[in-house]
Every structure is written in C-alpha cells, then in structure tokens.
Amino acid sequence: MTKIIPQEFFRRDALAVAHDLIGTLLVRDEVVLRVTEVEAYRVGDSASHCRAGRTARTAPMWGPPGRAYIYLCYGIHHMLNIVSDEDGVGSAVLVRSAEIVTGADIVCARRGWTKPLIPALLAGPGRVGQALGLGLDFNHHALYEVGGLELYAAPEPRPIATGPRVGIDYATPEDRAAPWRIADASSRWVSERRGLIKPADPGR
C-alpha cells in the first residue's frame, strides 16, 4: 500500500481537493477502491448541505478537514463525503464512483451483486458507501489515520474530465452549471458520463 494521505491535503478549497482525490485509494479492511468520480461542495454553494448553516446533521461537514461526513439519502443510502478546507468552514467532496482494486467478493456480498464486475456495481455514491460497509457511525472518522477507513495516495490519472453535478435541481442556475463534478476521463467506472468534458482545466 502507498502512503496514507495526511490531513494537510484536505485543508484546501473543496474543488482543489476534488481534483486531487481522483485516483486515490479508499481502504477498509480487505476492500480497496480507486476513486474515479467526485463532486465538490464549496463555501457559499447553494447546492451544499451547509447552505442553511450548521445543523446536527451537517455538523461533521464543518470540520476538521480530512474526516468523513456521512449522510443518509432516501433513508437507504449512506453517502461518503470527505470534509475539506479549514475547520469551521463547511465544505466537502462527495465520492460518487469508484473502481474495485481488491476485495471484489466482499463488495459483491455487501451489494448483493451476482452479476459480472461492471461499472454499475459502484456507479453512484450510495453504492460506494454500501461497498465499504459504511453507516452513520463513520461520521467524523479521520481518513488520515490508520484504522477503519483510510485514504491512500496513488498516481493521479490523466486526462481529468469535469462537468455539472448531479441531482441538485434545488440549487441556483449558476451553481447547477458549475463544473464541480470531477472524473477520471479514461475510466469506465463513472456514474454519469453526460455533461463531462475532457481534457479539463484543473480549476485550481
């Protein structure tokens, strides 16, 4: 395994963190997933859960950086977000899709999957959370510390594609159009190819 990513990596704007998360490795026990698609949720963003201020639900998203913010979607799906920026700012990056590196049998069992290994297995943030066996007990979990759920460095892929985020119809037109969805343009393991443009300006 490569080097675990230190906390300082996450202490930056969510968009910069999002770009650099592509290709990194999420590790939980015997399961290793390569991150292929993410979405940035930034300060002042009308699509962000923090748009209405700090709540009991969003408390993890307000920091410290490098920790997990898990929320339950539709009462079913546990979505993994990685907190970014300074403590108390309120921004994060949602992991939308990933590719299996090791632990395929465990992932398939958790997903109840009996088909061949295809991108649909991990296409969507709820599926990623399920593959990792995540629940609300992982809120505030530090991904930069060994144990439970970790994030490791890996070679950054090229080219990178960007496009509008998915499922944020409630946001302002400007925020709906913002190219804050980031993906590995060379990977098949991406949840939504529509709207992605490559090659992309890193936007840092």
N, C-alpha and C positions, 0 to 999 in steps of 0.2 A: 504494500500500500504506500502511496505517496504521502507527502507531508500534510498534516491537518491544517486547515486554513485558520490563521489567527484572528482574534476579534477585530484588530485594526482594519482588516479587509472590509468589514461591514460598516465601518464608521465613515461612510461616504454617501452621496446622493444615491437614491434608490436606482436611478437609471444607470449610473456607472456600475453599481454592484450587479445589476441585472445582466449587463453585457458580460461581465467577468464570471458570472455563475455558469454560463453555457460551457458544457464540457466537464464541469466539476463532478465529484463523486459523492453521492449520498450513501451513507453506510449505516446499516442497522443489523448487528449480529452477522449472519451469513449472507445477507442481501446487500448487493452493491448496485446502485442505479446511477447511470450517467445522465445528468441534466441536459435536456435538449430544447426546452422551451420555458420561458418565464414571462411574467408581466410585472412592471414597476408601478407602484402606487406611491406618489410623491406628496410632498408638503403642498397644501392648497389645492389638492386634486379633488374634484367633485365626485370622482368615482371611488375614492378611498373610504374605508370604514371609519377613518378618523375625521371625516368632513364635519361631523357634528360634535367633535370634541371627545374627550376621554370618557369612556363608559366602562362598566365592569367587563363587558365582552371584549372591548378593544384594548384593555389595559396592557397586555403583552406587547402590542404594536408600538407603544410609546417608549419602548426600550427596556433594557440596554440592547445595543446592536449585537447581531450575531446569534440572537435567541429566536426560538420558534414562536410564532403566533398561529395557533390552530383554531379554526372556526368550523362550526357545523353548518353545512349547507343542506337545505330542504329536510333537516332532521336525519340525514343519512350519511352524507359525505364529509369526511374530515379533511380540510384543505390546509396544506402546509405553506405558510408564509415565513420568510426569513427577514427579521427586523433589520433595518438599515439606518444610516445617519446617526446623529448624536442621541444620547439618552434624552427622552422627553420631547422629541420632535414629532414622532408619529408617522413613520413611513416604513414600507416593507416591499418585498418581492415575493410574488406568488409563484410557486413551482407548478407549471401547467402540464408538462410532459417529461418523460424520462425513458431511457433505454436500459434494459437489463444487462448487467455485466456478469454478475454471479447471483446464484440463489433463485434460479428460474422456478424450481419446484415449489419453493416456499411462496414465491409471488403468486404462482398459479393457484395454490391452495387457498391463499388469503382472498384471491379474487374469485374463487370458484370457477376457474377457467379451465376448460378441457380442449380448447381448440389449439392449433399451432401457434407458435410465438409470432405474433404480428403486432404492428404499432398500436392497433386498437386496444390492446391489453393495458397500455399505460397512457392512452390519449385522453388526458383530462386530469385536473388537479385532484378530484375525488378518487380516481383510480390510483394515482401516485400515493396518496395518503393510505389507501387500503393496502397497497402492495408493501408499504413499510410498516403496516400494523399500527398506525398512529391513532391516538384518541386525544381528548381534551387534557389528559394527564401530561401530555407533552408540551402544553403551554409553558412558556418561559424557559424551555430546555435550551441549554447552551450548546450549539453545534460545534463550537471551537474547543470543547473539552471532550476527552475520551470517555465513552460510556453512553449507551442508549441510542443516540442518533448523532452522527458526526458528518462533517463535510470536509472532503479532501481535495487538494489541488490536482489538476490534470492538464495536459496540453490543451490550449484553447483552440477550438476549431475555426476554420475559415472556409467559405465566407459565412458571415453572420447576416441573417435577414431580420427585418423589422416590419411591423405593421400595427394597425389599431388593435386595442384589447377587445376581448370577447365578453358579451353579456353585461354591458354597462349602459344600457339604454337610459337609465335614470340620470346619467352624467350630462354635463353641458356639451354642446356640439364640439367645442374646442377640445375638451378632454376625451370625448369619444373618438375623435380623429387623430389624437396624438399617437405617434408610432412608438408606443412604450411596451409593445409585445416583442420579445426578442427570441430568436430561434436559431438553431444550427441549420443552415440552409442545405447542408449536404446530408442531413439525417431524414430517414423515413418516419422516425418516431416523434412526430409533431402532431398535435391535436387538431389544428385548424390551419390549413395552408392558404386559404383565401385571404387576400389582403397583404400577404407577406411580400416584401420587396427585397431583392438581393442584387449586387452586394450593397451593404448599408454603411452609412456614416455612423461610427460608434456613438456620436452624440455626447461626448464627454466634455 
